[in-house]
Amino acid sequence: MIAYMKRILFCAFLLLAATTLSAQRLMNQAPDFSRDYVDMSSIYFFAERLSEFDTASGEGTVQWGRYSLEPRQAFNTNTVVMDRLRMKDFPASGYENDPQFRFKVDFISDRTVRVRMLTSLVEPKEVEEVMFSPEFIASDPHAAWACTENENEIVYTSPKGSLTIVKQPWRLVLKDASGKVLTQTWTSRDNDVSQVKVIPFGFRKGGIDNARRINPVFSLKAGERIYGCGESPTGLNKVGQKVNLFVTDPQGPETDEMYKPVPFYFSNRGYGVFMHTSAPVTCDFGASYVGATKLFMADENLDFFFFIGDPAEILDEYTDVVGKTPMPPTWSFGTWMSRITYLTQDDGYEIASKLRSNRIPADVIHFDTGWFGVDWQCDYKFAEDRFSNPKKMIKDLLDDGFHISLWQLTYFTQHNTFYDELIDKDLVVRNADGTMPYEDAVLDFTNPETVKWYQGHLRELLEMGVGAIKADFGEGAPLDGFYHNGRGGLYEHNLYPVRYNKAVWEVTKDVQRPDGAVIWARSAWAGSQRYPLHWGGDAANTNEAMLSTLHAGLSFGLSGFPFWSHDIGGFVKSTPEDLYRRWLPFGFLSSHTRSHGEPPTEPWLYNQEFTDYYRASAEMKYKLMPYILEQAKKCTETGLPMVRAMFIEYPDDPVAWMVEDQYLFGSDILVAPIFDTPQDYNVPQRPVSNEGKPTTGLRHWTRKVYLPGGQWVDYQTGKVYKAGWNDITTADLEAVILVRKGAVIPTVPVAQSTKDIDWNAVKNVKY
């Protein structure tokens, strides 16, 4: 009796702790679902044996063993052990102690396998599919893998690898063509060699709600490295990290949370995983146990894709499933000039005039939060007292080579002119109890009438000649909300960016020219790559933020997104000139380029020397425009990113997998930014007029750069460097920029906008 009471008190303590932690989470912070797995009031089911299976259809059932977690004390230390449980459910005839649920395997291609498992007899309700590409849904791809079976194994084999289904204990084993084990599911038997008892592949039935939450667990081998998971600014290799896949507004790319998480990752061992779920996921990549990848999913069912190959092959296969990225219009690859915020029609003309008079190539002028009658209060109308003829302004600027981009968002405060209309027409996300929102009204894109209403307002602007809509925010869809399609926020929160991106991109494509459509979005999830493009959010003005921005961009590219941008110099404060100079080559050698900040960042507000330096950086990109467009087109066909981790091109080079502070721009240009300097210049400075600001003077920085493959040629000086580690000094532009020796780089003479480029003057330069 005493032991029983101790257990009850212990469970109550853990439950209270979990409840307290949950209550302390701010509404837009990522939940950590690994905490659920210390809940002793829940029942745990582990996959134990294959009960039946048809090798022809790939369908069968798995029997799940029933367990509980029990506290175990050892010399004043409490640990947890798993105990086999005998069902106490009533009536016994209505339940199963060790239930059997559906298991299905599909072979999509010779590199791709899909695995689905249920955790109840209830089949999932079909809903609109937004993560898969329409082509994937329509094609219903299927590949023939040879099958053999013996007493305890079913083995499916393709030319690229194999999947083994072990019957008892149930296990999946993924191998490459040579027979090397890439990864395998974790069973209780894997705990025999360790005092640490890892909870094996299974699911949890919550003691407080009976909700199922599946917990796939896989082996993590010695020396294994994991990449992907979205726009993550932490170290590229996720081994040793716990990554929460939950769309948030982290206030900048400097924390462990993300604007753009993606439920996809891959390993240097030659496999990748796509978790086809919109529910939050906590990925524990060897963080709590060195030998296991634990995926704590808030989803009740499992739908996984396994990919076999090197990084480029995996990205190609993965983006065949979720969709390749369409080619954005040529002008979008030019310079975007912006700040928070241009407030008047005269501001637009002045910025255009300053760009042209200073001979800075540019294609886009962005009006941020202040083009409405009231700053930040989106009503989709130019303020009449500050924009006397916006349609004429748009035409005039377009004639001069400037496309107009406009900010907006999908949240409406109670002071917004549309608030009452949105409530009356039921176009917004409801609270969990079915009532209307307590504060901001959030457009509900699962409602076709909402999409129609929203796109109607954007269409009017686009038909005026606006080139792009900035799809800002999108991270705040209520987790406890109730959506028009009948689902709750658990499954709709992470999908909100995809629906949002889709609504903006499709109306833009419908109205715009035949050269493609582009949006400027901050939030994303799997599927958003079909609606380019995305930028990195509100970076700080520091060396550290510059490096974490590169990490975020590289990780985003390793998650199936070819195109990406960032605010050059950071967003929050006035960018220190030294930092701005070092950030500029990184910004112009990204697929898309924008200067933007809360304070003004226009180069002429610093000094003439800096303006000249800014011009030189922009001219470099415009000269390289044929190379950029050629590489971008290849990215749309392959799923590879423009800002590219080096191991994508050099997967057999072990050092290339470890270098995280340099990148390839396309396949042939290597960029190593300068992130650190002998003295700290990260002191906020406010740009003033040319007369009031001292000049900085040209600086040359030396840094270590790793060169994979063969020789590389300095783009600025022509000096040739050998493969391996080199100390390289910057030239006029304060970054190391190299071209792979033997590469042919197409260039054009500089033009002030992409519409004025002389495409007949393309010159192929061999290095």
Secondary structure as UniProt FT lines:
FT   HELIX           2..24
FT   TURN            27..28
FT   HELIX           33..38
FT   TURN            40..41
FT   STRAND          43..54
FT   TURN            55..58
FT   STRAND          59..73
FT   STRAND          78..84
FT   HELIX           92..94
FT   STRAND          100..107
FT   STRAND          112..117
FT   HELIX           134..139
FT   STRAND          146..149
FT   STRAND          153..158
FT   TURN            159..160
FT   STRAND          161..166
FT   TURN            167..170
FT   STRAND          171..176
FT   TURN            177..178
FT   STRAND          181..185
FT   HELIX           188..191
FT   TURN            192..193
FT   STRAND          202..205
FT   TURN            207..209
FT   STRAND          212..215
FT   STRAND          217..219
FT   TURN            222..223
FT   STRAND          226..230
FT   TURN            239..240
FT   STRAND          242..245
FT   TURN            253..254
FT   STRAND          261..267
FT   TURN            268..270
FT   STRAND          271..275
FT   STRAND          281..285
FT   TURN            290..291
FT   STRAND          292..297
FT   STRAND          302..308
FT   HELIX           311..322
FT   HELIX           330..333
FT   STRAND          335..337
FT   TURN            340..341
FT   HELIX           345..357
FT   TURN            358..359
FT   STRAND          364..367
FT   TURN            369..370
FT   TURN            375..376
FT   TURN            384..386
FT   HELIX           390..399
FT   TURN            400..401
FT   STRAND          403..408
FT   STRAND          411..412
FT   TURN            414..415
FT   TURN            417..418
FT   HELIX           419..424
FT   TURN            425..426
FT   TURN            432..433
FT   STRAND          441..443
FT   TURN            445..446
FT   HELIX           448..463
FT   TURN            464..465
FT   STRAND          468..471
FT   TURN            479..480
FT   TURN            484..485
FT   HELIX           489..492
FT   TURN            493..495
FT   HELIX           496..511
FT   TURN            514..515
FT   STRAND          520..521
FT   TURN            526..527
FT   HELIX           528..530
FT   STRAND          534..535
FT   HELIX           543..557
FT   TURN            558..560
FT   STRAND          564..565
FT   TURN            568..569
FT   HELIX           577..588
FT   STRAND          593..595
FT   HELIX           603..605
FT   HELIX           608..623
FT   HELIX           625..638
FT   STRAND          643..644
FT   HELIX           646..649
FT   TURN            651..652
FT   TURN            654..658
FT   STRAND          663..665
FT   TURN            666..668
FT   STRAND          669..673
FT   HELIX           690..692
FT   STRAND          702..707
FT   STRAND          712..714
FT   TURN            715..717
FT   STRAND          720..721
FT   STRAND          724..729
FT   STRAND          735..740
FT   TURN            741..742
FT   STRAND          744..747
FT   HELIX           754..756
FT   HELIX           759..761
FT   STRAND          763..766
//
